[in-house]
Amino acid sequence: MNDTDINKLRDATARRSLNTEEEAQLRAYLAAHPEFRQAWEEDFRLTSALGRLPDAPLASNFTAQVMSAVHRTEARQRGRRRRNWFRWFFAQALRWETATATMVLTLGWLTALHFQARHRVEVAQGAAAVVRIAALPPMRILQDFDSIKNLPSASWREDAELLAVLAAAQ
Amino acid sequence: MAATCDPDAMLMLRVKRGDIAAFEELVNKYKQPVMNLIFRTLPDATEAEDLAQNVFVQVYKSAHRYKAAAKFSTWLYTIARNLCLNEIRRRGRHPAESMDAPHPDHEEEGSRQLHDIKGFSPDQTVLQAELEEKIQQAISALPESQRTAILLCRQEELAYEDIASVLGCSLSATKSLIHRARETLKARLKAYLRTGAW
């Protein structure tokens, strides 16, 4: 037997009892190498001892307890999904409120801008009217306004004759 | 065994589709092997049982993510091992004394008695109980990776490759762990192994 065969037997010994063929191979090997007999026997006994370890104590209703725990977990997950749904819904509603408020504020701002612009136009139009008024004759033409106003009223024919004389003089 | 031929993987795929009866079948099949693995790591029976229940609850909660890429038992023992490691780390941060674990000051007191129901005489039964206690202590004293490797070796359906997958190391490293664990156990139990008490 070569080392590979020995290692295979050793691996097999570590996990289970050897079959008939393997036992025959091992017997032949140990007959040729009796110095390894004790080590092999210890291996066998250890494997046997490990295999004979009793099962750990387990409650008879273990499966029922597991199923109960699983149902509780499912109920908690359902509750969590419901809460998540409410949270999602209120988050959406909050988004709509935010969107509406933003829209209202924007409209108000645009309206304010519009009125400001209109006011500026009105002011500009008023200024333009003032400029037109500024093109009128100077104020000194009104300096004899009171005297002229108090003159006795003459007939229009005499006025017309006066205007013709004045025009001829120019 | 290819994952697609693994009947337990097929059952787990049914669990993924919502078949609770398939889940119950898996629990019934694996509750004892999982409990055996956890109990040898956390020698407190009550805590080990709680953790074993958590393993299956975790399996159920993870069902939607399950892919039959490997054998179901490999996936299951990986979850069991990870939960054991988490518990060991948690205990490392918040140590508490177990009422069931053997205490150095009370070594002569028997811990939980696990009676062997095979047909031994009363003297043989006492001896058998003592031997089992000794081997339990020796296993508990192993480093975690060696202990897990040697306990998984008991599960005949797991190939060395599957054990390597659970441990997250290579095949050669896994065989090395098993070999070192066995050498340590043989050294600790030499007196019993040489007398042929087993």
Interface residues (C-beta under 8 A of the other chain):
Chain A: D11 A14 R15 R16 Q38 E41 E42 D43 R45 L46 S48 A49 L50 G51 R52 L53 P54 D55 A56 P57 L58 A59 F62 T63 Q65 V66 M67 A69 V70 T73
Chain B: I20 F23 E24 V27 N28 K31 Q32 M35 N36 I38 F39 R40 A45 A48 E49 A52 Q53 F56 V57 Y60 K61 R112 L114 H115 D116 L131 E132 I135 Q136 I150 C153 R154 E156 Y160 K175 I178 R182 L185 K186 L189 K190 Y192 L193 R194 G196 W198
